[in-house]
Amino acid sequence: MKRLLALTASAALALPIAPAVAGSPGSPGAQGAGDPYFPAQGNGGYDARHYDLALDYDPGTHVLKGTATISARGTQTLSRFNLDLVKTLAVESVTVDGAAARFTRKDDELVVTPAAEIAKGKPFTVAVRYSGKPTSIIDADGSKEGWIRTPDGVFNANEPDGAKTWFPGNHHITDKAGFRFAVTVPSDRVAVANGELVSQRAAMGRTTYVWAAKEPMASYLTTVSIGDFKLTDTKVGGLRTIVAVDPAHAAAAKRLTQRHGPILAYFSELFGPYPFSTTGAIVDDAPSVGYALESQTRPIYPNLPDDVLLSHELAHQWFGDAVTPERWKDIWLNEGFATYAEWLWADKRGSTRLSSAFASAYAKPAGDAFWKTPPADPGTAKELFEAPVYSRGAMTLHVLRKKVGDKAFFTILRTWVADHKYGNATTADFIALSKKISGKPLDALFDAWLVKPGKPAL
């Protein structure tokens, strides 16, 4: 994720989050999915399967009117359940399977009590009508996320906790779902979201854009970005490629679509087939945001990306989007992998040798703060996107490659994606897979490079 633009490309493992325990008949779903970094994020008692979001936004007044229809399944017998939604958005009504439901608000939780209990294993549909003026929130690292207003619309990036600023849901990374977005905006604006552009229809000065993301997606990877974009819809290498560009970058972005093709072809060779039915980009003019994000199928950039940033966010489509960590402390499985992919692409195109990228990162002296943060557990939410998670994570992969050899290493990466595509996995899963495929004892390697603070010896 969140590839901070200022970042250069250069403890023991925690136990996995315990799955929600089925309660007795009529028990409430848990508030929070149990992630130690974000205790209130997500909810227990149900599994969201699909979101149908009907949104109407006026950039002039900043008012958003929305109806979120969520198809879900009970994982326990539920007397009530929670949805994550900021309290600044007013909820007008909630129904469960068409019947009015009682609801209350507590902090960023919408607590729903259906007219009848939801049985374990039963599919159900909850519809929430809401409205208000969504705004961004501030991350633990000080950056903005969520619904970020721009002069002509919205820069919408949601890692790790921003989705709750604009739609209700089960917003932990372990609850992936399909999405449909129907977004109505003034006709002089364009609304861009994930997946395929299904339709575009105009009436009375307003245009509705309908997008469908068919493959499962964690809600932090969603985007609905709005602006005075120029939208192009072409095919590159047989893959539908939809790019939205702010007029400020239109001239410089003419080759952006073509730049995708070689990167995706190379990564598909290394990591396995591209995991989604469409690709593309959103290039906004939002320099104050300070980072890009790998929104699924359509990464979002605050300005025109160079090849380093472009390759990083496209690599995330495999590592982070298709395969997502089970808990936030395993974020190196996203960022270390995407950073190593940067190094691979730079080496491929001859701009920076892979050995030089590794050596530059390793050159930091042993007393440097860089070596104090173990990638497998950065410590707190504030450290999630610090340099060691990126570069030290990438260095771990390079050391692993040297240890097991190229054939085993790339087999590990391709198997990792194939085995966990559209799901979640842990650091322990990756270590186990690496040992299984290589047939080598690797605990000491991962312990030194991922788990323990301090500069490992080569």
C-alpha positions as CSV (number, residue, x, y, z in Angstrom):
1,M,0.0,0.0,0.0
2,K,0.5,3.4,0.8
3,R,3.7,4.0,-1.0
4,L,4.9,7.1,0.7
5,L,6.4,9.4,-2.0
6,A,9.2,10.5,0.3
7,L,10.3,6.8,0.8
8,T,13.2,5.7,-1.3
9,A,13.2,2.3,-3.0
10,S,16.3,1.3,-1.9
11,A,10.1,-10.0,18.8
12,A,8.6,-13.2,18.1
13,L,5.9,-13.6,15.5
14,A,2.5,-13.0,16.9
15,L,-0.1,-15.7,16.8
16,P,-2.8,-15.3,14.1
17,I,-6.0,-13.5,14.9
18,A,-8.4,-16.0,16.5
19,P,-11.5,-16.6,14.3
20,A,-14.8,-15.4,15.6
21,V,-16.2,-17.9,18.0
22,A,-19.8,-18.8,17.4
23,G,-21.9,-17.5,20.3
24,S,-25.0,-19.0,21.9
25,P,-28.3,-18.4,20.1
26,G,-29.2,-14.8,20.1
27,S,-25.7,-13.4,21.0
28,P,-24.3,-10.1,19.6
29,G,-21.6,-10.2,17.0
30,A,-18.2,-9.0,18.3
31,Q,-17.3,-5.3,18.0
32,G,-14.0,-5.6,16.2
33,A,-12.2,-8.4,14.3
34,G,-9.5,-8.8,17.0
35,D,-6.6,-7.1,15.2
36,P,-4.2,-5.8,17.9
37,Y,-3.2,-2.8,15.7
38,F,-6.9,-1.7,15.1
39,P,-9.0,-3.3,17.8
40,A,-12.3,-1.6,16.7
41,Q,-11.8,-2.4,13.0
42,G,-14.1,-4.9,11.4
43,N,-16.8,-6.9,13.2
44,G,-17.7,-10.5,14.3
45,G,-20.7,-12.7,13.7
46,Y,-21.1,-12.4,9.9
47,D,-19.2,-12.5,6.6
48,A,-19.9,-9.8,4.1
49,R,-20.2,-11.3,0.6
50,H,-21.2,-8.3,-1.7
51,Y,-21.6,-4.5,-1.4
52,D,-23.9,-2.6,-3.7
53,L,-23.2,1.1,-3.2
54,A,-25.5,3.7,-4.7
55,L,-23.8,7.1,-4.1
56,D,-24.7,10.7,-5.1
57,Y,-22.1,13.3,-4.5
58,D,-22.1,17.1,-5.0
59,P,-18.5,18.5,-5.0
60,G,-19.9,22.0,-4.5
61,T,-21.8,21.3,-1.2
62,H,-19.7,18.3,-0.3
63,V,-22.9,16.3,0.5
64,L,-22.9,12.6,-0.1
65,K,-26.1,10.6,-0.2
66,G,-25.7,6.9,-0.1
67,T,-27.5,3.6,0.1
68,A,-25.3,0.6,1.0
69,T,-26.9,-2.8,0.4
70,I,-24.7,-5.5,1.9
71,S,-25.2,-9.2,1.2
72,A,-23.8,-11.3,4.1
73,R,-24.0,-14.6,5.9
74,G,-24.2,-15.2,9.6
75,T,-21.3,-17.0,11.1
76,Q,-23.2,-17.3,14.4
77,T,-26.7,-16.8,15.5
78,L,-27.0,-13.0,15.7
79,S,-29.2,-10.9,17.9
80,R,-27.4,-7.8,16.7
81,F,-24.3,-6.9,14.7
82,N,-22.1,-3.9,14.0
83,L,-21.0,-2.0,10.9
84,D,-18.1,0.4,10.8
85,L,-19.1,3.9,9.8
86,V,-18.0,7.3,11.1
87,K,-20.5,9.0,13.3
88,T,-20.3,12.3,11.3
89,L,-22.5,10.5,8.6
90,A,-26.1,10.5,9.5
91,V,-28.0,7.2,9.2
92,E,-31.6,7.6,8.0
93,S,-32.8,4.0,8.0
94,V,-31.6,0.4,8.3
95,T,-33.4,-2.7,7.0
96,V,-32.5,-6.3,7.3
97,D,-34.1,-8.6,4.7
98,G,-36.5,-5.8,4.0
99,A,-37.7,-5.3,7.5
100,A,-37.0,-2.2,9.5
101,A,-34.2,-2.7,12.0
102,R,-33.4,-0.7,15.2
103,F,-30.0,1.0,15.2
104,T,-27.8,3.0,17.5
105,R,-24.5,4.8,17.1
106,K,-21.4,4.4,19.3
107,D,-18.2,6.1,18.2
108,D,-17.5,4.8,14.6
109,E,-19.8,1.8,15.0
110,L,-23.4,1.4,13.7
111,V,-25.1,-1.1,15.9
112,V,-27.9,-2.9,14.1
113,T,-30.6,-5.0,15.9
114,P,-32.7,-6.9,13.3
115,A,-36.4,-7.5,13.8
116,A,-35.6,-11.3,14.0
117,E,-32.5,-13.1,14.9
118,I,-30.2,-14.2,12.1
119,A,-29.4,-17.9,12.2
120,K,-25.9,-19.2,11.8
121,G,-25.2,-19.9,8.2
122,K,-28.2,-17.9,7.0
123,P,-27.7,-15.4,4.1
124,F,-29.2,-12.0,4.9
125,T,-29.2,-8.5,3.3
126,V,-28.8,-5.2,5.2
127,A,-29.5,-1.9,3.6
128,V,-28.4,1.4,5.1
129,R,-29.5,4.8,3.9
130,Y,-27.2,7.6,5.0
131,S,-26.0,11.1,4.2
132,G,-23.6,13.9,5.3
133,K,-20.4,15.6,4.4
134,P,-17.6,13.0,4.5
135,T,-14.1,14.1,5.3
136,S,-10.8,12.5,5.7
137,I,-9.3,11.1,8.9
138,I,-5.7,11.3,10.1
139,D,-3.7,8.0,10.3
140,A,-1.5,7.1,13.2
141,D,1.5,8.1,10.9
142,G,0.0,11.6,10.4
143,S,-1.2,11.2,6.8
144,K,-4.7,11.7,5.5
145,E,-6.9,8.9,4.3
146,G,-10.5,8.2,3.4
147,W,-12.6,10.8,1.6
148,I,-10.0,13.5,0.8
149,R,-11.5,16.5,-0.8
150,T,-9.7,18.1,-3.8
151,P,-10.5,21.4,-5.6
152,D,-12.5,19.4,-8.3
153,G,-13.7,16.4,-6.3
154,V,-12.3,13.6,-4.2
155,F,-9.0,11.7,-3.9
156,N,-10.2,8.5,-2.2
157,A,-7.6,6.2,-0.6
158,N,-8.5,4.0,2.3
159,E,-5.6,2.2,3.9
160,P,-5.7,1.2,6.6
161,D,-9.0,2.6,8.1
162,G,-10.5,5.1,5.6
163,A,-13.4,3.1,4.1
164,K,-15.5,3.9,7.1
165,T,-15.5,7.6,6.2
166,W,-17.8,7.0,3.2
167,F,-19.7,3.7,3.5
168,P,-20.8,1.2,6.2
169,G,-19.2,-2.2,6.2
170,N,-17.2,-4.9,7.8
171,H,-13.9,-3.1,7.3
172,H,-11.2,-5.5,8.4
173,I,-8.8,-6.9,5.8
174,T,-10.0,-10.5,6.4
175,D,-13.6,-9.8,5.1
176,K,-13.3,-9.6,1.4
177,A,-16.3,-9.1,-0.9
178,G,-17.5,-8.2,-4.4
179,F,-18.5,-4.6,-5.1
180,R,-20.8,-2.7,-7.4
181,F,-20.6,1.1,-7.4
182,A,-23.2,3.4,-8.9
183,V,-21.9,6.9,-8.5
184,T,-23.8,10.0,-9.6
185,V,-22.0,13.3,-10.0
186,P,-22.4,16.5,-11.9
187,S,-21.8,15.9,-15.6
188,D,-18.7,18.0,-15.6
189,R,-17.1,15.5,-13.3
190,V,-16.1,11.9,-13.7
191,A,-16.4,9.2,-11.0
192,V,-13.9,6.4,-11.1
193,A,-14.0,3.2,-9.0
194,N,-12.6,-0.4,-9.0
195,G,-13.1,-3.0,-11.6
196,E,-15.0,-2.7,-14.9
197,L,-16.9,0.3,-16.1
198,V,-20.3,-1.2,-16.8
199,S,-22.3,1.8,-17.9
200,Q,-22.4,5.6,-18.0
201,R,-25.7,7.4,-18.3
202,A,-26.5,11.2,-18.1
203,A,-29.8,12.9,-17.2
204,M,-30.6,16.5,-16.1
205,G,-27.0,17.6,-15.8
206,R,-25.8,14.6,-13.8
207,T,-24.1,11.4,-14.8
208,T,-24.1,8.0,-13.1
209,Y,-21.1,5.8,-13.5
210,V,-21.6,2.1,-12.7
211,W,-18.5,0.1,-11.9
212,A,-18.3,-3.6,-10.9
213,A,-15.4,-5.3,-9.1
214,K,-16.1,-9.0,-9.5
215,E,-13.1,-10.5,-7.7
216,P,-13.1,-10.4,-3.9
217,M,-11.7,-7.2,-2.4
218,A,-10.8,-5.9,1.1
219,S,-12.6,-2.6,1.7
220,Y,-9.3,-0.6,2.2
221,L,-8.6,-1.3,-1.5
222,T,-11.8,0.3,-2.7
223,T,-11.9,3.7,-4.3
224,V,-14.5,6.2,-5.6
225,S,-12.5,9.1,-6.8
226,I,-14.1,12.1,-8.4
227,G,-12.7,14.9,-10.5
228,D,-12.4,16.6,-13.9
229,F,-10.7,13.5,-15.2
230,K,-10.0,12.5,-18.8
231,L,-11.1,8.8,-19.0
232,T,-9.5,6.4,-21.5
233,D,-10.6,2.8,-21.9
234,T,-8.3,0.7,-24.1
235,K,-6.8,-2.8,-24.2
236,V,-3.1,-3.3,-23.5
237,G,-1.8,-6.9,-24.0
238,G,-5.4,-8.1,-24.2
239,L,-6.2,-6.6,-20.8
240,R,-8.8,-3.9,-20.4
241,T,-6.9,-0.8,-19.1
242,I,-9.0,2.1,-17.8
243,V,-7.0,5.3,-16.9
244,A,-8.4,8.5,-15.4
245,V,-6.0,11.5,-15.5
246,D,-6.4,15.0,-14.1
247,P,-6.0,17.7,-16.8
248,A,-2.9,19.0,-15.0
249,H,-1.1,15.8,-16.0
250,A,-2.9,15.0,-19.3
251,A,0.0,15.9,-21.6
252,A,2.6,14.0,-19.6
253,A,0.4,11.0,-19.1
254,K,-0.1,10.1,-22.7
255,R,2.3,7.1,-22.4
256,L,1.0,5.9,-19.0
257,T,-1.3,3.2,-20.5
258,Q,1.5,1.8,-22.6
259,R,3.9,1.8,-19.6
260,H,1.6,-0.7,-17.9
261,G,2.0,-3.4,-20.5
262,P,5.7,-4.3,-20.1
263,I,5.6,-4.2,-16.3
264,L,2.5,-6.4,-16.0
265,A,3.9,-8.8,-18.6
266,Y,7.2,-9.1,-16.6
267,F,5.5,-9.5,-13.3
268,S,3.1,-12.1,-14.8
269,E,6.1,-14.1,-15.9
270,L,7.6,-13.9,-12.4
271,F,4.6,-14.1,-10.1
272,G,1.9,-15.9,-12.2
273,P,-1.0,-14.5,-14.2
274,Y,-2.3,-11.1,-13.5
275,P,-5.0,-11.8,-10.9
276,F,-7.8,-9.4,-12.1
277,S,-9.9,-8.8,-15.2
278,T,-8.9,-5.2,-15.6
279,T,-6.1,-2.8,-14.8
280,G,-5.5,1.0,-15.0
281,A,-4.8,4.0,-12.9
282,I,-6.2,7.2,-11.4
283,V,-3.8,10.1,-11.7
284,D,-5.1,13.1,-9.7
285,D,-3.5,16.5,-9.0
286,A,-3.3,16.2,-5.2
287,P,0.3,16.9,-4.2
288,S,-0.6,17.5,-0.5
289,V,-1.7,13.9,-0.1
290,G,1.9,12.7,-0.3
291,Y,1.4,9.0,-1.1
292,A,0.0,6.6,-3.7
293,L,-2.2,3.6,-3.0
294,E,-2.7,0.2,-4.7
295,S,-6.5,0.4,-5.0
296,Q,-7.5,-2.9,-6.5
297,T,-7.3,-2.9,-10.3
298,R,-6.8,0.9,-10.3
299,P,-4.0,2.3,-8.2
300,I,-4.4,6.0,-7.3
301,Y,-1.6,8.5,-7.6
302,P,-1.5,12.2,-6.4
303,N,0.5,13.1,-9.5
304,L,2.1,11.3,-12.5
305,P,4.0,8.2,-11.3
306,D,7.5,7.4,-12.4
307,D,8.5,3.8,-13.2
308,V,9.5,3.1,-9.6
309,L,6.2,4.0,-8.1
310,L,4.2,2.5,-11.0
311,S,6.0,-0.9,-10.6
312,H,5.5,-0.8,-6.9
313,E,1.7,-0.3,-7.1
314,L,1.2,-2.7,-9.9
315,A,3.2,-5.4,-8.0
316,H,0.7,-4.9,-5.1
317,Q,-2.0,-6.3,-7.4
318,W,-0.5,-9.7,-6.6
319,F,1.0,-8.9,-3.2
320,G,-1.6,-7.1,-1.0
321,D,-4.6,-7.1,-3.3
322,A,-4.9,-10.7,-4.5
323,V,-3.2,-12.0,-1.4
324,T,-3.9,-9.9,1.7
325,P,-2.4,-10.3,5.2
326,E,-4.6,-11.7,7.9
327,R,-3.5,-9.0,10.3
328,W,-2.0,-5.6,9.9
329,K,1.4,-6.4,11.6
330,D,2.1,-8.7,8.6
331,I,2.1,-5.7,6.2
332,W,5.6,-6.5,5.0
333,L,3.9,-9.2,2.9
334,N,2.5,-6.3,1.0
335,E,5.2,-3.7,1.2
336,G,8.4,-5.8,1.2
337,F,7.2,-7.8,-1.8
338,A,6.2,-4.6,-3.8
339,T,9.5,-3.0,-3.0
340,Y,11.4,-6.1,-4.1
341,A,9.3,-6.0,-7.3
342,E,10.5,-2.4,-7.8
343,W,14.1,-3.6,-7.6
344,L,13.4,-6.4,-10.0
345,W,11.8,-4.1,-12.6
346,A,14.7,-1.5,-12.2
347,D,17.2,-4.3,-12.8
348,K,15.2,-5.6,-15.8
349,R,15.2,-2.2,-17.5
350,G,18.8,-1.5,-16.6
351,S,18.3,1.6,-14.4
352,T,19.6,0.1,-11.1
353,R,21.2,-3.3,-10.6
354,L,19.4,-5.5,-8.0
355,S,22.6,-6.0,-6.1
356,S,23.1,-2.2,-5.9
357,A,19.6,-1.7,-4.5
358,F,20.3,-4.3,-1.8
359,A,23.7,-3.0,-1.0
360,S,22.4,0.6,-0.7
361,A,19.8,-0.5,1.9
362,Y,22.3,-2.7,3.7
363,A,24.9,0.0,3.9
364,K,23.1,1.7,6.8
365,P,25.2,1.4,9.9
366,A,24.3,-1.0,12.6
367,G,23.3,1.8,15.0
368,D,20.8,3.3,12.5
369,A,17.2,3.4,13.6
370,F,16.4,1.5,10.4
371,W,17.5,-1.7,12.0
372,K,15.4,-1.3,15.2
373,T,12.1,-2.1,13.5
374,P,11.5,-5.8,12.6
375,P,9.3,-6.1,9.5
376,A,7.3,-9.0,10.9
377,D,5.9,-6.8,13.7
378,P,6.6,-3.1,13.3
379,G,5.3,-2.4,16.8
380,T,2.4,-0.1,16.5
381,A,0.0,1.3,13.8
382,K,2.3,4.3,13.6
383,E,5.2,2.2,12.3
384,L,3.2,0.2,9.7
385,F,4.5,2.2,6.8
386,E,8.0,3.1,7.9
387,A,11.1,2.4,5.8
388,P,12.1,-0.9,7.4
389,V,8.8,-2.6,6.5
390,Y,9.5,-1.8,2.9
391,S,13.3,-2.0,2.4
392,R,14.1,-4.6,5.1
393,G,11.2,-6.6,3.9
394,A,12.6,-6.5,0.4
395,M,16.0,-7.4,1.7
396,T,14.6,-10.5,3.4
397,L,13.3,-11.7,0.0
398,H,16.6,-11.1,-1.6
399,V,18.5,-13.1,1.1
400,L,15.9,-15.8,0.8
401,R,16.5,-15.9,-3.0
402,K,20.2,-16.2,-2.5
403,K,19.7,-19.0,0.0
404,V,17.3,-21.2,-2.0
405,G,18.2,-20.3,-5.6
406,D,16.2,-18.7,-8.3
407,K,14.1,-21.7,-9.3
408,A,12.8,-22.4,-5.8
409,F,12.4,-18.7,-5.0
410,F,10.1,-17.9,-7.9
411,T,8.3,-21.1,-7.4
412,I,7.6,-19.9,-3.8
413,L,6.3,-16.6,-5.1
414,R,4.0,-18.1,-7.7
415,T,2.7,-20.8,-5.3
416,W,2.1,-18.1,-2.7
417,V,-0.2,-16.2,-5.1
418,A,-1.9,-19.3,-6.5
419,D,-2.6,-20.8,-3.0
420,H,-3.9,-17.7,-1.4
421,K,-5.4,-15.7,-4.3
422,Y,-8.5,-13.7,-3.2
423,G,-7.8,-14.7,0.4
424,N,-5.6,-13.9,3.4
425,A,-2.4,-15.3,4.7
426,T,0.3,-14.8,7.4
427,T,4.0,-14.5,7.8
428,A,4.0,-18.0,9.3
429,D,2.3,-19.3,6.2
430,F,5.0,-17.7,4.0
431,I,7.8,-19.2,6.1
432,A,6.2,-22.6,6.0
433,L,5.8,-22.5,2.2
434,S,9.4,-21.4,1.7
435,K,10.7,-24.3,3.8
436,K,8.4,-26.8,2.1
437,I,9.4,-25.8,-1.5
438,S,13.1,-25.2,-0.9
439,G,13.6,-28.2,1.5
440,K,15.9,-26.0,3.5
441,P,16.0,-25.0,7.2
442,L,15.1,-21.3,7.0
443,D,14.1,-20.4,10.6
444,A,17.4,-18.7,11.4
445,L,17.2,-16.6,8.2
446,F,13.7,-15.3,8.8
447,D,14.4,-14.8,12.5
448,A,17.3,-12.6,11.8
449,W,15.7,-10.6,8.9
450,L,12.1,-10.4,9.9
451,V,11.7,-11.0,13.7
452,K,14.7,-9.6,15.6
453,P,15.8,-6.0,15.8
454,G,19.4,-5.3,14.8
455,K,21.4,-5.5,11.6
456,P,21.7,-9.1,10.4
457,A,25.1,-10.5,9.3
458,L,25.5,-11.5,5.7
